[in-house]
Amino acid sequence: MSLQPTALAPIFNKKDIFGRQINIEDYKDKKLFIGFFRHAGCPFCNLRVHALTKVHQKLKAKGLEMIFFFESKESVLLRSTFHQEVSPIPLISDPEKEIYAKYGLEESKSISRNSHITSFIQTAIKAKFKGVPMNMPEAQESLNTIPAEFLVDKGLRLKKLHYAKSLTDRLDLDLIEKFADDSSIFDHEDKESA
């Protein structure tokens, strides 16, 4: 079941793969981007993480923090130099998908094989060029997890929810930066959903 804008972000308090306790309530006075990704070898997700880490310092200077979730086990993420280098952004392993479920993520049974193969080939080329990991899923990981991204305002109020419709469907980086500058950009959406 998807969440709704203006709701409070579901609470979590988990250790990230770097051993830091990440309690979302510690972010209540900040703006926050929360990204839910597939498995550690997913090139679509790793390209997105690569893009987000490139703008992390710029967005942090504007008051926006980030937290990333992967469905892979911590040991799998820690084997990857790429994922280790995500720090200082918290990276939380959630193989049981406990937090995924709290945020309304579901598995998709309707990914078109033809469009998936075409976009996979294009993405694989980009991933190889940028040096991001690309592997088949390991145990407990799924090919059907569809990513989601959330922009959370101060007070842990959800401002923008983006449940991807495909593996390449993500929030525009410019939109995330606009939110970092002024979280009221989504206020008209709040009124429409009320």
Secondary structure per residue as TSV (DSSP state, phi and psi in degrees):
chain	resnum	aa	ss	phi	psi
A	1	M	-	360.0	123.7
A	2	S	-	-71.0	149.3
A	3	L	-	-78.8	170.0
A	4	Q	-	-119.3	147.3
A	5	P	T	-59.1	151.9
A	6	T	T	80.0	-12.0
A	7	A	S	-71.1	163.2
A	8	L	B	-80.0	143.5
A	9	A	-	-63.8	132.5
A	10	P	-	-56.4	140.0
A	11	I	-	-77.1	139.6
A	12	F	-	-145.4	154.9
A	13	N	E	-148.9	94.1
A	14	K	E	-135.9	156.0
A	15	K	E	-79.9	140.4
A	16	D	-	-86.7	177.7
A	17	I	T	-68.6	-11.4
A	18	F	T	-95.1	4.5
A	19	G	S	85.3	9.4
A	20	R	-	-91.5	137.7
A	21	Q	E	-77.7	121.2
A	22	I	E	-112.6	103.5
A	23	N	E	-107.7	117.6
A	24	I	G	-59.2	-27.0
A	25	E	G	-65.2	-20.0
A	26	D	G	-71.5	-10.5
A	27	Y	G	-103.1	8.8
A	28	K	T	-64.6	-18.7
A	29	D	T	-100.8	15.4
A	30	K	S	-130.2	166.6
A	31	K	E	-91.8	151.5
A	32	L	E	-145.3	138.2
A	33	F	E	-107.3	126.1
A	34	I	E	-117.7	124.1
A	35	G	E	-116.0	130.1
A	36	F	E	-109.1	123.4
A	37	F	-	-117.9	172.7
A	38	R	-	-84.1	-139.7
A	39	H	-	-83.0	164.0
A	40	A	T	-61.2	-21.9
A	41	G	T	-97.8	6.5
A	42	C	-	-74.9	114.2
A	43	P	H	-66.1	-31.3
A	44	F	H	-60.8	-48.1
A	45	C	H	-69.3	-41.1
A	46	N	H	-69.0	-32.7
A	47	L	H	-66.1	-38.4
A	48	R	H	-66.1	-44.3
A	49	V	H	-60.3	-41.5
A	50	H	H	-58.4	-47.1
A	51	A	H	-64.3	-41.8
A	52	L	H	-68.4	-38.9
A	53	T	H	-66.8	-28.3
A	54	K	H	-66.8	-30.9
A	55	V	H	-103.2	2.3
A	56	H	H	-55.0	-51.6
A	57	Q	H	-63.5	-40.1
A	58	K	H	-62.2	-44.7
A	59	L	H	-72.0	-35.5
A	60	K	H	-63.0	-38.4
A	61	A	H	-64.1	-23.3
A	62	K	T	-92.1	1.8
A	63	G	T	96.0	14.0
A	64	L	E	-106.6	123.3
A	65	E	E	-97.2	165.2
A	66	M	E	-132.3	148.0
A	67	I	E	-138.3	131.5
A	68	F	E	-113.3	142.5
A	69	F	E	-119.6	138.9
A	70	F	E	-126.5	148.9
A	71	E	S	-81.1	-5.9
A	72	S	S	-74.1	154.4
A	73	K	-	-65.8	152.5
A	74	E	H	-55.6	-41.8
A	75	S	H	-61.4	-34.9
A	76	V	H	-68.5	-44.8
A	77	L	H	-65.9	-37.3
A	78	L	H	-73.0	-18.5
A	79	R	T	-73.1	-17.0
A	80	S	-	-99.3	118.1
A	81	T	H	-58.8	-39.6
A	82	F	H	-56.1	-48.6
A	83	H	H	-72.6	-31.9
A	84	Q	H	-62.9	-33.0
A	85	E	T	-80.1	-0.1
A	86	V	T	-67.1	-31.0
A	87	S	T	-55.5	138.6
A	88	P	T	-86.4	-1.7
A	89	I	S	-67.4	129.4
A	90	P	-	-61.9	135.9
A	91	L	E	-126.5	112.9
A	92	I	E	-108.9	129.4
A	93	S	E	-85.9	130.2
A	94	D	-	-139.3	65.7
A	95	P	T	-64.2	-25.5
A	96	E	T	-82.1	-6.7
A	97	K	-	58.1	35.8
A	98	E	H	-64.9	-47.4
A	99	I	H	-76.4	-33.6
A	100	Y	H	-54.0	-46.1
A	101	A	H	-65.4	-40.5
A	102	K	H	-60.0	-32.4
A	103	Y	T	-94.0	9.5
A	104	G	T	80.2	17.4
A	105	L	-	-78.4	138.6
A	106	E	-	-130.7	163.3
A	107	E	B	-86.0	144.4
A	108	S	-	-99.0	133.7
A	109	K	S	-100.3	-1.1
A	110	S	-	-112.5	23.3
A	111	I	-	-70.4	123.7
A	112	S	-	-68.3	123.1
A	113	R	H	-60.6	-41.5
A	114	N	H	-65.9	-47.4
A	115	S	H	-68.8	-32.4
A	116	H	H	-65.8	-43.4
A	117	I	H	-64.7	-44.0
A	118	T	H	-61.6	-49.2
A	119	S	H	-69.5	-29.9
A	120	F	H	-64.6	-43.9
A	121	I	H	-61.6	-46.7
A	122	Q	H	-62.1	-41.9
A	123	T	H	-69.1	-38.5
A	124	A	H	-60.9	-38.8
A	125	I	H	-64.7	-45.3
A	126	K	H	-63.0	-41.7
A	127	A	H	-62.7	-43.5
A	128	K	H	-63.0	-42.5
A	129	F	H	-62.4	-39.8
A	130	K	H	-88.7	-7.3
A	131	G	T	74.5	29.3
A	132	V	-	-95.1	151.9
A	133	P	-	-62.1	147.9
A	134	M	-	-150.5	105.9
A	135	N	-	-142.7	163.0
A	136	M	-	-71.9	155.5
A	137	P	-	-61.8	149.1
A	138	E	-	-97.7	-173.9
A	139	A	T	-54.9	141.1
A	140	Q	T	73.5	-7.9
A	141	E	-	-89.9	155.3
A	142	S	-	-126.9	147.7
A	143	L	S	-85.5	-8.6
A	144	N	-	-101.1	-2.7
A	145	T	B	-68.6	129.5
A	146	I	-	-105.2	128.2
A	147	P	-	-64.9	163.1
A	148	A	E	-148.3	152.2
A	149	E	E	-135.1	141.9
A	150	F	E	-131.4	137.4
A	151	L	E	-108.0	124.1
A	152	V	E	-117.5	128.2
A	153	D	E	-87.1	173.5
A	154	K	G	-55.4	147.6
A	155	G	G	82.8	7.5
A	156	L	G	60.9	29.7
A	157	R	E	-86.3	125.3
A	158	L	E	-67.8	127.5
A	159	K	E	-109.7	-37.2
A	160	K	E	-142.0	125.7
A	161	L	E	-116.1	130.0
A	162	H	E	-131.4	99.0
A	163	Y	E	-90.2	114.8
A	164	A	-	-61.2	143.8
A	165	K	S	-96.3	-12.9
A	166	S	S	-153.4	175.4
A	167	L	T	-72.3	-14.6
A	168	T	T	-106.4	1.6
A	169	D	-	-85.6	107.8
A	170	R	-	-136.2	163.6
A	171	L	-	-63.0	142.1
A	172	D	-	-68.0	134.9
A	173	L	H	-60.2	-34.4
A	174	D	H	-64.2	-37.4
A	175	L	H	-65.8	-40.0
A	176	I	H	-63.3	-41.3
A	177	E	H	-66.6	-38.9
A	178	K	H	-62.0	-40.0
A	179	F	H	-63.0	-40.9
A	180	A	H	-60.5	-37.6
A	181	D	H	-73.8	-39.8
A	182	D	-	-156.0	101.3
A	183	S	G	-70.0	-9.1
A	184	S	G	-76.6	-3.1
A	185	I	G	-61.1	-19.8
A	186	F	G	-102.3	7.9
A	187	D	H	-60.2	-36.0
A	188	H	H	-64.8	-32.4
A	189	E	H	-68.4	-35.9
A	190	D	H	-60.1	-43.9
A	191	K	H	-67.0	-37.7
A	192	E	H	-66.7	-35.9
A	193	S	H	-83.4	-13.3
A	194	A	-	-77.6	360.0
